[in-house]
Amino acid sequence: MSLVEDVAATRRVVSESDPRFQIAAARRILHREGLDSQVGGHVSLRVPGEDAFLVTPFQYFDETLPEHVSKVGFDMQVREAGTLPASVGITFHASIYQARPDVNCVIHTHARNMAVLSTTDVPFGVYYDYAALFLDEVVAWKDDPDLVPSEEGEMMARALGGRRALLMGHHGSLHVGDTLEHTTIEALLMELCAGYQLAAMAVGGKPLDDHTARSYRNAYLKYGFREQMWLANYRRLLRSDPDLFAALARD
């Protein structure tokens, strides 16, 4: 059987509300906005009522289909295997879900601007108004390759505390949130804002003052900016990613 025939034979037909479909859509949105991570990076979603999460495999973000997503327990045992094996570097997802009951989605990417900014030892700042959404929410983190995965995950969860993002030195970033939609858009916006920050720093630009930044943040949250950004990017997938929507059950 050829690869094309094998993919067709194992394709899982799902509904649009299936969380595996939504995870695949989120990965493709991130890819379109420059947050692909080659075959690294992961998107996960807590399974309600279970000590488990849905998570993606090693692959480019724009490859993801619902059947590729696996269910993994907080004990790191695979409970429902996807047609591609779950990424091995996901222990910290379990650690964060256990430490943060408010978190329902975890996203890790190696996006270019955030990776570059993470090499400077300069904190993520509000150099562009969208960055106000992350005021007091971003923590610097440096990987320690000598730590075992479970220890690293626990340390990452402690470093994150109650905040929403880690800027990972010489690596990328980690984002957590209450919904897949919010977390996806925040990852997208933080990468965009990191690019503006790098450009602004290169010409001597200064960040916004705290009062103005808080005013922007309150307005964006009040008027549903993240929700509208998700809907707009999702609509674009209807045109750009027909192979994803071919996975949907049709009456």
Summary of the structure (lengths in Angstrom):
residues: 251
radius of gyration: 18.1
end to end distance: 29.3
largest distance: 62.0
contacts: 816
relative contact order: 0.17
helix: 47%
strand: 16%
